[in-house]
Amino acid sequence: MTISEFLNEFTFIELTEDVLAECEHFSCGVGDLDEYFQKDVLGYTRKMVSRSYVFRSNSNPKQIACAFSVSNDSLRMTDLSNRK
């Protein structure tokens, strides 16, 4: 499947409380990640620790095909040692 085909079949949106309520249970098969997306994701969003996004199926909007979070953090070069 090409990227163009994928984007025709799925919609990229922010993961919100409404989206979670509308969609079927999402599982990636990794226990810790499943727990995060079921129980913790909205708290992290409210605390502005991270923002999460999903790709929802256009043919079945209740189905989440993929979920991921982006952390609001940084790594400063001055915090690193002189090692490469």
mmCIF file as gemmi writes it, N, C-alpha and C atoms, coordinates in Angstrom:
data_model
loop_
_atom_site.group_PDB
_atom_site.id
_atom_site.type_symbol
_atom_site.label_atom_id
_atom_site.label_alt_id
_atom_site.label_comp_id
_atom_site.label_asym_id
_atom_site.label_entity_id
_atom_site.label_seq_id
_atom_site.pdbx_PDB_ins_code
_atom_site.Cartn_x
_atom_site.Cartn_y
_atom_site.Cartn_z
_atom_site.occupancy
_atom_site.B_iso_or_equiv
_atom_site.pdbx_formal_charge
_atom_site.auth_seq_id
_atom_site.auth_asym_id
_atom_site.pdbx_PDB_model_num
ATOM 1 N N . MET Axp A 1 ? 0.845 -1.169 0 1 0 ? 1 A 1
ATOM 2 C CA . MET Axp A 1 ? 0 0 0 1 0 ? 1 A 1
ATOM 3 C C . MET Axp A 1 ? 0.899 1.243 0 1 0 ? 1 A 1
ATOM 4 N N . THR Axp A 2 ? 0.609 2.145 -0.892 1 0 ? 2 A 1
ATOM 5 C CA . THR Axp A 2 ? 1.376 3.386 -0.958 1 0 ? 2 A 1
ATOM 6 C C . THR Axp A 2 ? 0.865 4.368 0.097 1 0 ? 2 A 1
ATOM 7 N N . ILE Axp A 3 ? 1.623 5.394 0.349 1 0 ? 3 A 1
ATOM 8 C CA . ILE Axp A 3 ? 1.19 6.422 1.293 1 0 ? 3 A 1
ATOM 9 C C . ILE Axp A 3 ? -0.1 7.076 0.813 1 0 ? 3 A 1
ATOM 10 N N . SER Axp A 4 ? -0.185 7.326 -0.478 1 0 ? 4 A 1
ATOM 11 C CA . SER Axp A 4 ? -1.389 7.931 -1.045 1 0 ? 4 A 1
ATOM 12 C C . SER Axp A 4 ? -2.607 7.037 -0.818 1 0 ? 4 A 1
ATOM 13 N N . GLU Axp A 5 ? -2.456 5.751 -1.049 1 0 ? 5 A 1
ATOM 14 C CA . GLU Axp A 5 ? -3.562 4.81 -0.813 1 0 ? 5 A 1
ATOM 15 C C . GLU Axp A 5 ? -3.94 4.77 0.662 1 0 ? 5 A 1
ATOM 16 N N . PHE Axp A 6 ? -2.932 4.754 1.536 1 0 ? 6 A 1
ATOM 17 C CA . PHE Axp A 6 ? -3.182 4.745 2.974 1 0 ? 6 A 1
ATOM 18 C C . PHE Axp A 6 ? -3.98 5.984 3.388 1 0 ? 6 A 1
ATOM 19 N N . LEU Axp A 7 ? -3.561 7.154 2.912 1 0 ? 7 A 1
ATOM 20 C CA . LEU Axp A 7 ? -4.233 8.394 3.284 1 0 ? 7 A 1
ATOM 21 C C . LEU Axp A 7 ? -5.643 8.492 2.707 1 0 ? 7 A 1
ATOM 22 N N . ASN Axp A 8 ? -5.93 7.74 1.651 1 0 ? 8 A 1
ATOM 23 C CA . ASN Axp A 8 ? -7.291 7.677 1.119 1 0 ? 8 A 1
ATOM 24 C C . ASN Axp A 8 ? -8.184 6.772 1.969 1 0 ? 8 A 1
ATOM 25 N N . GLU Axp A 9 ? -7.579 5.83 2.678 1 0 ? 9 A 1
ATOM 26 C CA . GLU Axp A 9 ? -8.343 4.875 3.478 1 0 ? 9 A 1
ATOM 27 C C . GLU Axp A 9 ? -8.452 5.262 4.953 1 0 ? 9 A 1
ATOM 28 N N . PHE Axp A 10 ? -7.554 6.151 5.418 1 0 ? 10 A 1
ATOM 29 C CA . PHE Axp A 10 ? -7.534 6.507 6.833 1 0 ? 10 A 1
ATOM 30 C C . PHE Axp A 10 ? -7.445 8.022 7.003 1 0 ? 10 A 1
ATOM 31 N N . THR Axp A 11 ? -7.997 8.504 8.119 1 0 ? 11 A 1
ATOM 32 C CA . THR Axp A 11 ? -7.969 9.927 8.435 1 0 ? 11 A 1
ATOM 33 C C . THR Axp A 11 ? -7.11 10.139 9.675 1 0 ? 11 A 1
ATOM 34 N N . PHE Axp A 12 ? -6.231 11.109 9.61 1 0 ? 12 A 1
ATOM 35 C CA . PHE Axp A 12 ? -5.333 11.471 10.706 1 0 ? 12 A 1
ATOM 36 C C . PHE Axp A 12 ? -6.015 12.523 11.573 1 0 ? 12 A 1
ATOM 37 N N . ILE Axp A 13 ? -6.202 12.224 12.876 1 0 ? 13 A 1
ATOM 38 C CA . ILE Axp A 13 ? -6.827 13.186 13.79 1 0 ? 13 A 1
ATOM 39 C C . ILE Axp A 13 ? -6.185 13.089 15.172 1 0 ? 13 A 1
ATOM 40 N N . GLU Axp A 14 ? -6.388 14.131 15.958 1 0 ? 14 A 1
ATOM 41 C CA . GLU Axp A 14 ? -5.915 14.123 17.338 1 0 ? 14 A 1
ATOM 42 C C . GLU Axp A 14 ? -6.789 13.183 18.154 1 0 ? 14 A 1
ATOM 43 N N . LEU Axp A 15 ? -6.172 12.46 19.068 1 0 ? 15 A 1
ATOM 44 C CA . LEU Axp A 15 ? -6.898 11.553 19.948 1 0 ? 15 A 1
ATOM 45 C C . LEU Axp A 15 ? -7.47 12.358 21.108 1 0 ? 15 A 1
ATOM 46 N N . THR Axp A 16 ? -8.783 12.432 21.157 1 0 ? 16 A 1
ATOM 47 C CA . THR Axp A 16 ? -9.479 13.188 22.192 1 0 ? 16 A 1
ATOM 48 C C . THR Axp A 16 ? -10.408 12.25 22.958 1 0 ? 16 A 1
ATOM 49 N N . GLU Axp A 17 ? -11.008 12.778 24.003 1 0 ? 17 A 1
ATOM 50 C CA . GLU Axp A 17 ? -11.976 12.003 24.78 1 0 ? 17 A 1
ATOM 51 C C . GLU Axp A 17 ? -13.146 11.57 23.895 1 0 ? 17 A 1
ATOM 52 N N . ASP Axp A 18 ? -13.608 12.463 23.019 1 0 ? 18 A 1
ATOM 53 C CA . ASP Axp A 18 ? -14.704 12.124 22.103 1 0 ? 18 A 1
ATOM 54 C C . ASP Axp A 18 ? -14.313 11.004 21.147 1 0 ? 18 A 1
ATOM 55 N N . VAL Axp A 19 ? -13.116 11.073 20.618 1 0 ? 19 A 1
ATOM 56 C CA . VAL Axp A 19 ? -12.657 10.028 19.7 1 0 ? 19 A 1
ATOM 57 C C . VAL Axp A 19 ? -12.591 8.686 20.421 1 0 ? 19 A 1
ATOM 58 N N . LEU Axp A 20 ? -12.063 8.673 21.646 1 0 ? 20 A 1
ATOM 59 C CA . LEU Axp A 20 ? -12.002 7.426 22.408 1 0 ? 20 A 1
ATOM 60 C C . LEU Axp A 20 ? -13.395 6.874 22.668 1 0 ? 20 A 1
ATOM 61 N N . ALA Axp A 21 ? -14.349 7.752 22.969 1 0 ? 21 A 1
ATOM 62 C CA . ALA Axp A 21 ? -15.72 7.311 23.242 1 0 ? 21 A 1
ATOM 63 C C . ALA Axp A 21 ? -16.397 6.757 21.987 1 0 ? 21 A 1
ATOM 64 N N . GLU Axp A 22 ? -16.078 7.316 20.833 1 0 ? 22 A 1
ATOM 65 C CA . GLU Axp A 22 ? -16.701 6.901 19.569 1 0 ? 22 A 1
ATOM 66 C C . GLU Axp A 22 ? -16.113 5.607 19.015 1 0 ? 22 A 1
ATOM 67 N N . CYS Axp A 23 ? -14.868 5.313 19.35 1 0 ? 23 A 1
ATOM 68 C CA . CYS Axp A 23 ? -14.151 4.209 18.707 1 0 ? 23 A 1
ATOM 69 C C . CYS Axp A 23 ? -14.198 2.925 19.514 1 0 ? 23 A 1
ATOM 70 N N . GLU Axp A 24 ? -13.976 1.831 18.795 1 0 ? 24 A 1
ATOM 71 C CA . GLU Axp A 24 ? -13.824 0.522 19.42 1 0 ? 24 A 1
ATOM 72 C C . GLU Axp A 24 ? -12.505 0.49 20.182 1 0 ? 24 A 1
ATOM 73 N N . HIS Axp A 25 ? -12.394 -0.465 21.075 1 0 ? 25 A 1
ATOM 74 C CA . HIS Axp A 25 ? -11.172 -0.644 21.851 1 0 ? 25 A 1
ATOM 75 C C . HIS Axp A 25 ? -9.972 -0.796 20.918 1 0 ? 25 A 1
ATOM 76 N N . PHE Axp A 26 ? -8.922 -0.034 21.192 1 0 ? 26 A 1
ATOM 77 C CA . PHE Axp A 26 ? -7.697 -0.11 20.399 1 0 ? 26 A 1
ATOM 78 C C . PHE Axp A 26 ? -6.666 -0.938 21.15 1 0 ? 26 A 1
ATOM 79 N N . SER Axp A 27 ? -6.031 -1.865 20.465 1 0 ? 27 A 1
ATOM 80 C CA . SER Axp A 27 ? -4.959 -2.662 21.059 1 0 ? 27 A 1
ATOM 81 C C . SER Axp A 27 ? -3.854 -2.854 20.039 1 0 ? 27 A 1
ATOM 82 N N . CYS Axp A 28 ? -2.631 -2.549 20.469 1 0 ? 28 A 1
ATOM 83 C CA . CYS Axp A 28 ? -1.478 -2.794 19.606 1 0 ? 28 A 1
ATOM 84 C C . CYS Axp A 28 ? -0.792 -4.107 19.972 1 0 ? 28 A 1
ATOM 85 N N . GLY Axp A 29 ? -1.271 -4.751 21.047 1 0 ? 29 A 1
ATOM 86 C CA . GLY Axp A 29 ? -0.711 -6.03 21.452 1 0 ? 29 A 1
ATOM 87 C C . GLY Axp A 29 ? 0.414 -5.944 22.461 1 0 ? 29 A 1
ATOM 88 N N . VAL Axp A 30 ? 0.785 -4.729 22.857 1 0 ? 30 A 1
ATOM 89 C CA . VAL Axp A 30 ? 1.811 -4.536 23.887 1 0 ? 30 A 1
ATOM 90 C C . VAL Axp A 30 ? 1.093 -4.01 25.131 1 0 ? 30 A 1
ATOM 91 N N . GLY Axp A 31 ? 1.105 -4.797 26.191 1 0 ? 31 A 1
ATOM 92 C CA . GLY Axp A 31 ? 0.336 -4.494 27.387 1 0 ? 31 A 1
ATOM 93 C C . GLY Axp A 31 ? 0.502 -3.08 27.928 1 0 ? 31 A 1
ATOM 94 N N . ASP Axp A 32 ? 1.734 -2.638 28.084 1 0 ? 32 A 1
ATOM 95 C CA . ASP Axp A 32 ? 1.983 -1.297 28.632 1 0 ? 32 A 1
ATOM 96 C C . ASP Axp A 32 ? 1.443 -0.203 27.722 1 0 ? 32 A 1
ATOM 97 N N . LEU Axp A 33 ? 1.601 -0.367 26.416 1 0 ? 33 A 1
ATOM 98 C CA . LEU Axp A 33 ? 1.081 0.627 25.476 1 0 ? 33 A 1
ATOM 99 C C . LEU Axp A 33 ? -0.439 0.598 25.432 1 0 ? 33 A 1
ATOM 100 N N . ASP Axp A 34 ? -1.019 -0.596 25.472 1 0 ? 34 A 1
ATOM 101 C CA . ASP Axp A 34 ? -2.481 -0.695 25.5 1 0 ? 34 A 1
ATOM 102 C C . ASP Axp A 34 ? -3.038 0.005 26.74 1 0 ? 34 A 1
ATOM 103 N N . GLU Axp A 35 ? -2.405 -0.209 27.88 1 0 ? 35 A 1
ATOM 104 C CA . GLU Axp A 35 ? -2.853 0.443 29.119 1 0 ? 35 A 1
ATOM 105 C C . GLU Axp A 35 ? -2.724 1.959 29.014 1 0 ? 35 A 1
ATOM 106 N N . TYR Axp A 36 ? -1.641 2.424 28.439 1 0 ? 36 A 1
ATOM 107 C CA . TYR Axp A 36 ? -1.442 3.864 28.254 1 0 ? 36 A 1
ATOM 108 C C . TYR Axp A 36 ? -2.581 4.465 27.43 1 0 ? 36 A 1
ATOM 109 N N . PHE Axp A 37 ? -2.897 3.851 26.292 1 0 ? 37 A 1
ATOM 110 C CA . PHE Axp A 37 ? -3.936 4.406 25.419 1 0 ? 37 A 1
ATOM 111 C C . PHE Axp A 37 ? -5.34 4.207 25.978 1 0 ? 37 A 1
ATOM 112 N N . GLN Axp A 38 ? -5.532 3.267 26.897 1 0 ? 38 A 1
ATOM 113 C CA . GLN Axp A 38 ? -6.843 3.053 27.506 1 0 ? 38 A 1
ATOM 114 C C . GLN Axp A 38 ? -7.061 3.916 28.742 1 0 ? 38 A 1
ATOM 115 N N . LYS Axp A 39 ? -6.001 4.112 29.545 1 0 ? 39 A 1
ATOM 116 C CA . LYS Axp A 39 ? -6.179 4.736 30.852 1 0 ? 39 A 1
ATOM 117 C C . LYS Axp A 39 ? -5.451 6.058 31.041 1 0 ? 39 A 1
ATOM 118 N N . ASP Axp A 40 ? -4.307 6.241 30.415 1 0 ? 40 A 1
ATOM 119 C CA . ASP Axp A 40 ? -3.436 7.36 30.759 1 0 ? 40 A 1
ATOM 120 C C . ASP Axp A 40 ? -3.382 8.485 29.73 1 0 ? 40 A 1
ATOM 121 N N . VAL Axp A 41 ? -3.716 8.198 28.496 1 0 ? 41 A 1
ATOM 122 C CA . VAL Axp A 41 ? -3.455 9.132 27.399 1 0 ? 41 A 1
ATOM 123 C C . VAL Axp A 41 ? -4.115 10.498 27.61 1 0 ? 41 A 1
ATOM 124 N N . LEU Axp A 42 ? -5.35 10.526 28.08 1 0 ? 42 A 1
ATOM 125 C CA . LEU Axp A 42 ? -6.038 11.815 28.239 1 0 ? 42 A 1
ATOM 126 C C . LEU Axp A 42 ? -5.429 12.638 29.373 1 0 ? 42 A 1
ATOM 127 N N . GLY Axp A 43 ? -4.981 11.98 30.43 1 0 ? 43 A 1
ATOM 128 C CA . GLY Axp A 43 ? -4.316 12.688 31.516 1 0 ? 43 A 1
ATOM 129 C C . GLY Axp A 43 ? -3.015 13.337 31.063 1 0 ? 43 A 1
ATOM 130 N N . TYR Axp A 44 ? -2.256 12.637 30.251 1 0 ? 44 A 1
ATOM 131 C CA . TYR Axp A 44 ? -1.011 13.192 29.711 1 0 ? 44 A 1
ATOM 132 C C . TYR Axp A 44 ? -1.3 14.377 28.797 1 0 ? 44 A 1
ATOM 133 N N . THR Axp A 45 ? -2.398 14.29 28.043 1 0 ? 45 A 1
ATOM 134 C CA . THR Axp A 45 ? -2.778 15.401 27.172 1 0 ? 45 A 1
ATOM 135 C C . THR Axp A 45 ? -3.182 16.614 28.006 1 0 ? 45 A 1
ATOM 136 N N . ARG Axp A 46 ? -4.013 16.396 29.037 1 0 ? 46 A 1
ATOM 137 C CA . ARG Axp A 46 ? -4.45 17.51 29.902 1 0 ? 46 A 1
ATOM 138 C C . ARG Axp A 46 ? -3.274 18.19 30.602 1 0 ? 46 A 1
ATOM 139 N N . LYS Axp A 47 ? -2.286 17.393 30.992 1 0 ? 47 A 1
ATOM 140 C CA . LYS Axp A 47 ? -1.103 17.949 31.675 1 0 ? 47 A 1
ATOM 141 C C . LYS Axp A 47 ? -0.08 18.504 30.69 1 0 ? 47 A 1
ATOM 142 N N . MET Axp A 48 ? -0.39 18.417 29.4 1 0 ? 48 A 1
ATOM 143 C CA . MET Axp A 48 ? 0.477 18.901 28.33 1 0 ? 48 A 1
ATOM 144 C C . MET Axp A 48 ? 1.841 18.213 28.321 1 0 ? 48 A 1
ATOM 145 N N . VAL Axp A 49 ? 1.849 16.951 28.728 1 0 ? 49 A 1
ATOM 146 C CA . VAL Axp A 49 ? 3.059 16.14 28.683 1 0 ? 49 A 1
ATOM 147 C C . VAL Axp A 49 ? 3.249 15.582 27.282 1 0 ? 49 A 1
ATOM 148 N N . SER Axp A 50 ? 2.138 15.244 26.649 1 0 ? 50 A 1
ATOM 149 C CA . SER Axp A 50 ? 2.197 14.712 25.288 1 0 ? 50 A 1
ATOM 150 C C . SER Axp A 50 ? 0.893 15.017 24.573 1 0 ? 50 A 1
ATOM 151 N N . ARG Axp A 51 ? 0.921 14.797 23.296 1 0 ? 51 A 1
ATOM 152 C CA . ARG Axp A 51 ? -0.261 14.909 22.451 1 0 ? 51 A 1
ATOM 153 C C . ARG Axp A 51 ? -0.336 13.621 21.643 1 0 ? 51 A 1
ATOM 154 N N . SER Axp A 52 ? -1.522 13.071 21.515 1 0 ? 52 A 1
ATOM 155 C CA . SER Axp A 52 ? -1.667 11.787 20.835 1 0 ? 52 A 1
ATOM 156 C C . SER Axp A 52 ? -2.555 11.921 19.611 1 0 ? 52 A 1
ATOM 157 N N . TYR Axp A 53 ? -2.277 11.068 18.638 1 0 ? 53 A 1
ATOM 158 C CA . TYR Axp A 53 ? -2.963 11.109 17.359 1 0 ? 53 A 1
ATOM 159 C C . TYR Axp A 53 ? -3.297 9.696 16.916 1 0 ? 53 A 1
ATOM 160 N N . VAL Axp A 54 ? -4.3 9.586 16.053 1 0 ? 54 A 1
ATOM 161 C CA . VAL Axp A 54 ? -4.689 8.29 15.511 1 0 ? 54 A 1
ATOM 162 C C . VAL Axp A 54 ? -4.969 8.405 14.026 1 0 ? 54 A 1
ATOM 163 N N . PHE Axp A 55 ? -4.917 7.268 13.373 1 0 ? 55 A 1
ATOM 164 C CA . PHE Axp A 55 ? -5.426 7.127 12.015 1 0 ? 55 A 1
ATOM 165 C C . PHE Axp A 55 ? -6.688 6.285 12.137 1 0 ? 55 A 1
ATOM 166 N N . ARG Axp A 56 ? -7.831 6.871 11.741 1 0 ? 56 A 1
ATOM 167 C CA . ARG Axp A 56 ? -9.119 6.175 11.783 1 0 ? 56 A 1
ATOM 168 C C . ARG Axp A 56 ? -9.507 5.718 10.393 1 0 ? 56 A 1
ATOM 169 N N . SER Axp A 57 ? -10.114 4.561 10.338 1 0 ? 57 A 1
ATOM 170 C CA . SER Axp A 57 ? -10.58 4.008 9.065 1 0 ? 57 A 1
ATOM 171 C C . SER Axp A 57 ? -11.718 4.862 8.517 1 0 ? 57 A 1
ATOM 172 N N . ASN Axp A 58 ? -11.655 5.202 7.242 1 0 ? 58 A 1
ATOM 173 C CA . ASN Axp A 58 ? -12.738 5.957 6.609 1 0 ? 58 A 1
ATOM 174 C C . ASN Axp A 58 ? -13.965 5.078 6.386 1 0 ? 58 A 1
ATOM 175 N N . SER Axp A 59 ? -13.767 3.792 6.137 1 0 ? 59 A 1
ATOM 176 C CA . SER Axp A 59 ? -14.893 2.891 5.904 1 0 ? 59 A 1
ATOM 177 C C . SER Axp A 59 ? -15.568 2.456 7.204 1 0 ? 59 A 1
ATOM 178 N N . ASN Axp A 60 ? -14.823 2.497 8.312 1 0 ? 60 A 1
ATOM 179 C CA . ASN Axp A 60 ? -15.37 2.167 9.628 1 0 ? 60 A 1
ATOM 180 C C . ASN Axp A 60 ? -14.745 3.118 10.644 1 0 ? 60 A 1
ATOM 181 N N . PRO Axp A 61 ? -15.304 4.325 10.812 1 0 ? 61 A 1
ATOM 182 C CA . PRO Axp A 61 ? -14.698 5.337 11.695 1 0 ? 61 A 1
ATOM 183 C C . PRO Axp A 61 ? -14.553 4.917 13.15 1 0 ? 61 A 1
ATOM 184 N N . LYS Axp A 62 ? -15.182 3.824 13.543 1 0 ? 62 A 1
ATOM 185 C CA . LYS Axp A 62 ? -15.023 3.334 14.913 1 0 ? 62 A 1
ATOM 186 C C . LYS Axp A 62 ? -13.712 2.567 15.096 1 0 ? 62 A 1
ATOM 187 N N . GLN Axp A 63 ? -13.043 2.3 13.986 1 0 ? 63 A 1
ATOM 188 C CA . GLN Axp A 63 ? -11.819 1.502 14.024 1 0 ? 63 A 1
ATOM 189 C C . GLN Axp A 63 ? -10.583 2.389 13.962 1 0 ? 63 A 1
ATOM 190 N N . ILE Axp A 64 ? -9.725 2.267 14.972 1 0 ? 64 A 1
ATOM 191 C CA . ILE Axp A 64 ? -8.43 2.949 14.987 1 0 ? 64 A 1
ATOM 192 C C . ILE Axp A 64 ? -7.395 1.987 14.43 1 0 ? 64 A 1
ATOM 193 N N . ALA Axp A 65 ? -6.702 2.432 13.406 1 0 ? 65 A 1
ATOM 194 C CA . ALA Axp A 65 ? -5.69 1.581 12.778 1 0 ? 65 A 1
ATOM 195 C C . ALA Axp A 65 ? -4.318 1.767 13.418 1 0 ? 65 A 1
ATOM 196 N N . CYS Axp A 66 ? -4.077 2.952 13.952 1 0 ? 66 A 1
ATOM 197 C CA . CYS Axp A 66 ? -2.749 3.28 14.466 1 0 ? 66 A 1
ATOM 198 C C . CYS Axp A 66 ? -2.886 4.422 15.461 1 0 ? 66 A 1
ATOM 199 N N . ALA Axp A 67 ? -2.116 4.373 16.53 1 0 ? 67 A 1
ATOM 200 C CA . ALA Axp A 67 ? -2.109 5.455 17.518 1 0 ? 67 A 1
ATOM 201 C C . ALA Axp A 67 ? -0.676 5.73 17.931 1 0 ? 67 A 1
ATOM 202 N N . PHE Axp A 68 ? -0.374 7.009 18.188 1 0 ? 68 A 1
ATOM 203 C CA . PHE Axp A 68 ? 0.956 7.358 18.676 1 0 ? 68 A 1
ATOM 204 C C . PHE Axp A 68 ? 0.894 8.669 19.436 1 0 ? 68 A 1
ATOM 205 N N . SER Axp A 69 ? 1.882 8.884 20.262 1 0 ? 69 A 1
ATOM 206 C CA . SER Axp A 69 ? 1.99 10.107 21.06 1 0 ? 69 A 1
ATOM 207 C C . SER Axp A 69 ? 3.305 10.798 20.76 1 0 ? 69 A 1
ATOM 208 N N . VAL Axp A 70 ? 3.26 12.112 20.853 1 0 ? 70 A 1
ATOM 209 C CA . VAL Axp A 70 ? 4.453 12.938 20.697 1 0 ? 70 A 1
ATOM 210 C C . VAL Axp A 70 ? 4.67 13.632 22.027 1 0 ? 70 A 1
ATOM 211 N N . SER Axp A 71 ? 5.838 13.458 22.593 1 0 ? 71 A 1
ATOM 212 C CA . SER Axp A 71 ? 6.154 14.027 23.898 1 0 ? 71 A 1
ATOM 213 C C . SER Axp A 71 ? 6.576 15.481 23.78 1 0 ? 71 A 1
ATOM 214 N N . ASN Axp A 72 ? 6.096 16.294 24.716 1 0 ? 72 A 1
ATOM 215 C CA . ASN Axp A 72 ? 6.501 17.695 24.792 1 0 ? 72 A 1
ATOM 216 C C . ASN Axp A 72 ? 7.724 17.791 25.701 1 0 ? 72 A 1
ATOM 217 N N . ASP Axp A 73 ? 8.852 17.452 25.154 1 0 ? 73 A 1
ATOM 218 C CA . ASP Axp A 73 ? 10.082 17.446 25.921 1 0 ? 73 A 1
ATOM 219 C C . ASP Axp A 73 ? 11.224 17.821 24.997 1 0 ? 73 A 1
ATOM 220 N N . SER Axp A 74 ? 12.38 17.998 25.584 1 0 ? 74 A 1
ATOM 221 C CA . SER Axp A 74 ? 13.546 18.346 24.781 1 0 ? 74 A 1
ATOM 222 C C . SER Axp A 74 ? 14.8 17.78 25.431 1 0 ? 74 A 1
ATOM 223 N N . LEU Axp A 75 ? 15.833 17.778 24.659 1 0 ? 75 A 1
ATOM 224 C CA . LEU Axp A 75 ? 17.147 17.369 25.123 1 0 ? 75 A 1
ATOM 225 C C . LEU Axp A 75 ? 18.105 18.49 24.759 1 0 ? 75 A 1
ATOM 226 N N . ARG Axp A 76 ? 18.591 19.171 25.773 1 0 ? 76 A 1
ATOM 227 C CA . ARG Axp A 76 ? 19.493 20.291 25.515 1 0 ? 76 A 1
ATOM 228 C C . ARG Axp A 76 ? 20.923 19.796 25.371 1 0 ? 76 A 1
ATOM 229 N N . MET Axp A 77 ? 21.613 20.343 24.407 1 0 ? 77 A 1
ATOM 230 C CA . MET Axp A 77 ? 22.988 19.959 24.175 1 0 ? 77 A 1
ATOM 231 C C . MET Axp A 77 ? 23.86 20.262 25.393 1 0 ? 77 A 1
ATOM 232 N N . THR Axp A 78 ? 23.533 21.298 26.141 1 0 ? 78 A 1
ATOM 233 C CA . THR Axp A 78 ? 24.338 21.643 27.323 1 0 ? 78 A 1
ATOM 234 C C . THR Axp A 78 ? 24.179 20.631 28.438 1 0 ? 78 A 1
ATOM 235 N N . ASP Axp A 79 ? 23.112 19.813 28.395 1 0 ? 79 A 1
ATOM 236 C CA . ASP Axp A 79 ? 22.902 18.774 29.404 1 0 ? 79 A 1
ATOM 237 C C . ASP Axp A 79 ? 23.711 17.509 29.11 1 0 ? 79 A 1
ATOM 238 N N . LEU Axp A 80 ? 24.248 17.423 27.908 1 0 ? 80 A 1
ATOM 239 C CA . LEU Axp A 80 ? 25.01 16.237 27.521 1 0 ? 80 A 1
ATOM 240 C C . LEU Axp A 80 ? 26.479 16.417 27.862 1 0 ? 80 A 1
ATOM 241 N N . SER Axp A 81 ? 27.121 15.298 28.072 1 0 ? 81 A 1
ATOM 242 C CA . SER Axp A 81 ? 28.559 15.365 28.283 1 0 ? 81 A 1
ATOM 243 C C . SER Axp A 81 ? 29.24 15.649 26.937 1 0 ? 81 A 1
ATOM 244 N N . ASN Axp A 82 ? 30.522 15.76 26.943 1 0 ? 82 A 1
ATOM 245 C CA . ASN Axp A 82 ? 31.27 16.049 25.721 1 0 ? 82 A 1
ATOM 246 C C . ASN Axp A 82 ? 31.431 14.822 24.827 1 0 ? 82 A 1
ATOM 247 N N . ARG Axp A 83 ? 30.818 13.711 25.184 1 0 ? 83 A 1
ATOM 248 C CA . ARG Axp A 83 ? 30.911 12.507 24.355 1 0 ? 83 A 1
ATOM 249 C C . ARG Axp A 83 ? 30.097 12.672 23.086 1 0 ? 83 A 1
ATOM 250 N N . LYS Axp A 84 ? 30.55 12.043 22.028 1 0 ? 84 A 1
ATOM 251 C CA . LYS Axp A 84 ? 29.803 12.092 20.768 1 0 ? 84 A 1
ATOM 252 C C . LYS Axp A 84 ? 28.818 10.972 20.7 1 0 ? 84 A 1
